[in-house]
């Protein structure tokens, strides 16, 4: 069975559990923002999100069953993503390092035997700030909200974890890494997929170098007998 066939099989319900819902804006997140008080949301604060669909969640789970440590992982993963209909990414100011883009608008980045897909970004926009325009909110498939803060960023992340949990069951790893610079810390939720890790995590956005934060999906090799890195090492593990 090819990787694309595996992904389609997940989408057709050939695993325990059921994916429900219409996207990452689930419980705790509304079209107007996070329900309740938005912590840390100033006029220059923006949160942009590119929602998951149940089909995309199933496709990602299928890709997580690829042997990412194999010698031909690059060709195999590229072929699988093409079978899923994910085209090469056109170069843009924000995605010049991306390898391809999903039909929903998520950019896929790959490093050494890894898959990284941001789906939510927290950043500042203003005349005296690094970003003078809402660049993420203008990307195809993405929407943004000014005045949003970390509470909304966390709510989008929690909704995404819930979507994967509906398909895969509770994560094997669910920790929050405390940081004095980041109120509430950064959360990581991970599942074991044979010899791989499927991890949803938060951390610095590495492309812009301007202090933005992102929530991302990471897939990479993790030996069946191995363990997830300790909490303080998860940020470096789950990026390219």
C-alpha positions in Angstrom: 0.0 0.0 0.0 1.4 3.4 -1.0 1.6 6.3 1.5 -1.2 8.0 -0.4 -3.3 4.9 -0.2 -2.6 4.7 3.5 -3.8 8.3 4.0 -6.9 7.6 2.0 -7.6 4.5 4.1 -7.4 6.6 7.3 -9.8 9.1 5.7 -12.3 6.2 5.0 -12.4 5.2 8.6 -10.0 2.2 8.6 -8.7 3.1 12.0 -10.3 3.2 15.4 -12.1 6.4 16.2 -13.8 9.0 14.1 -12.7 12.4 12.9 -15.4 15.0 13.3 -15.7 18.7 13.1 -15.0 21.2 10.3 -11.6 22.6 11.2 -9.3 23.8 13.8 -11.7 26.5 15.1 -13.4 24.0 17.5 -14.4 24.3 21.1 -13.1 27.4 22.7 -12.5 29.2 19.4 -15.1 31.1 17.5 -15.1 33.0 14.3 -14.7 36.2 16.3 -11.9 34.9 18.4 -11.3 32.8 21.5 -14.3 32.6 23.8 -13.9 34.5 27.0 -11.0 36.9 27.8 -8.2 37.0 25.3 -5.0 37.1 27.4 -2.2 39.3 26.0 -4.1 40.6 23.0 -2.8 44.1 22.1 -3.6 46.2 19.1 -0.4 45.0 17.3 -1.0 41.3 18.2 -2.3 39.0 15.4 -3.1 35.3 15.3 -3.3 33.7 11.9 -4.6 30.1 11.3 -4.9 27.7 8.4 -7.6 25.2 9.5 -7.4 21.5 9.5 -10.1 19.4 7.8 -10.8 15.8 8.8 -9.5 14.7 5.5 -6.2 16.6 6.0 -5.8 15.1 9.5 -6.2 11.6 8.1 -3.7 12.3 5.3 -1.1 13.5 7.9 -1.6 10.4 10.0 -1.1 8.3 6.8 2.2 10.2 6.2 3.3 9.5 9.7 3.4 5.8 8.9 6.1 6.3 6.3 9.6 5.1 7.1 11.2 8.6 7.4 14.5 7.1 8.5 14.8 5.1 5.2 17.5 6.0 2.7 14.9 6.9 0.1 12.7 9.0 2.5 13.0 12.1 0.4 11.8 10.5 -2.8 9.2 8.4 -1.1 7.7 11.2 0.9 7.7 13.5 -2.1 5.9 10.9 -4.2 3.3 10.4 -1.5 2.6 14.1 -1.2 2.3 14.4 -4.9 -0.2 11.5 -4.9 -2.2 13.4 -2.3 -2.3 16.3 -4.7 0.0 18.6 -2.8 1.8 20.7 -5.4 5.3 22.3 -5.3 5.3 25.5 -3.4 5.7 28.7 -5.3 8.3 30.9 -3.8 6.9 33.6 -1.6 8.4 36.0 0.9 7.3 33.8 3.8 7.6 30.3 2.3 10.8 30.4 0.2 12.1 27.4 2.1 8.9 25.3 1.8 8.9 22.2 -0.2 5.2 21.9 -1.1 1.7 23.2 0.0 -1.4 21.3 0.9 -4.7 22.0 -0.8 -5.7 23.9 2.3 -2.7 26.3 2.1 -0.3 24.8 4.7 3.3 25.0 3.7 5.4 21.9 4.2 9.0 22.3 5.3 11.5 19.4 5.5 14.9 19.1 7.1 16.9 15.9 7.9 14.3 13.1 7.8 11.5 15.4 9.0 8.1 17.0 8.0 7.2 20.3 9.6 3.8 22.0 8.9 2.9 25.3 10.6 -0.8 25.8 11.1 -1.1 28.8 13.5 1.1 31.9 13.9 1.1 34.6 16.6 2.9 37.8 15.6 2.9 41.6 15.8 2.0 44.1 13.1 2.7 47.8 13.2 4.5 50.7 11.7 7.4 50.5 14.2 7.4 46.7 14.3 9.1 44.0 12.1 5.9 43.3 10.2 4.3 46.4 8.8 1.6 44.3 7.0 -0.4 41.3 7.9 1.6 38.9 5.7 0.4 35.6 7.1 -3.3 36.6 7.0 -2.9 37.4 3.3 -1.6 33.9 2.4 -4.1 31.7 0.5 -6.1 29.5 2.9 -5.1 31.5 6.0 -7.2 33.9 8.0 -6.0 36.3 10.8 -7.5 38.4 13.6 -6.0 41.6 14.9 -6.0 42.1 18.6 -5.7 38.4 19.3 -3.3 37.1 21.9 -1.7 34.1 23.4 -5.0 32.7 24.7 -6.4 32.5 21.2 -3.1 31.0 19.9 -3.4 28.3 22.6 -7.1 27.7 21.8 -6.3 27.0 18.2 -3.6 24.6 19.2 -5.8 22.7 21.7 -8.5 22.4 19.0 -6.0 20.8 16.7 -4.8 18.4 19.4 -8.5 17.4 19.9 -8.9 16.6 16.2 -5.9 14.3 16.1 -7.0 12.7 19.4 -10.4 11.8 17.9 -8.6 9.8 15.3 -5.6 8.4 17.2 -6.8 8.4 20.8 -5.1 10.3 23.7 -1.5 11.4 23.0 1.3 9.4 24.5 3.0 12.6 25.3 1.3 15.8 26.5 3.5 18.3 28.3 3.9 22.0 28.7 7.4 23.5 28.8 7.4 26.5 31.1 9.4 29.6 30.0 9.7 33.0 31.8 9.5 34.6 28.3 6.3 32.8 27.3 3.4 33.1 29.8 1.7 29.7 30.0 4.6 28.0 28.3 4.6 25.9 25.1 2.6 22.7 24.8 3.6 19.5 23.0 1.3 16.6 22.3 2.7 13.5 20.6 1.8 10.0 19.3 4.0 7.1 18.4 3.5 5.7 14.9 5.7 2.6 14.6 9.2 4.0 14.2 8.1 7.6 14.0 6.8 10.4 16.1 3.8 12.5 15.2 4.0 15.7 17.3 2.0 18.9 17.6 4.1 21.6 19.2 4.5 25.3 19.8 7.7 27.3 19.6 9.5 30.2 17.8 8.7 30.7 14.2 12.1 30.1 12.6 11.7 31.6 9.1 11.1 35.3 9.8 13.6 35.7 12.7 11.3 38.4 14.0 10.1 36.9 17.3 6.8 35.3 16.0 5.5 32.1 17.5 4.0 29.2 15.6 2.1 26.0 16.2 3.2 23.1 14.0 2.8 19.5 13.1 6.1 17.5 13.1 6.7 14.0 11.8 10.1 12.4 12.2 11.9 9.1 13.0 11.8 7.9 16.6 12.9 4.3 17.1 10.2 2.0 18.5 12.4 1.4 21.5 13.3 5.1 21.9 11.6 7.8 23.9 10.4 11.3 23.2 13.1 13.8 24.0 12.9 15.4 27.5 10.6 18.4 27.8 13.4 20.9 27.3 14.5 19.3 24.1 11.1 19.1 22.4 11.3 22.5 20.7 14.5 21.6 18.9 13.2 18.2 18.0 10.0 19.4 16.4 11.4 21.8 13.9 13.6 21.7 10.8 
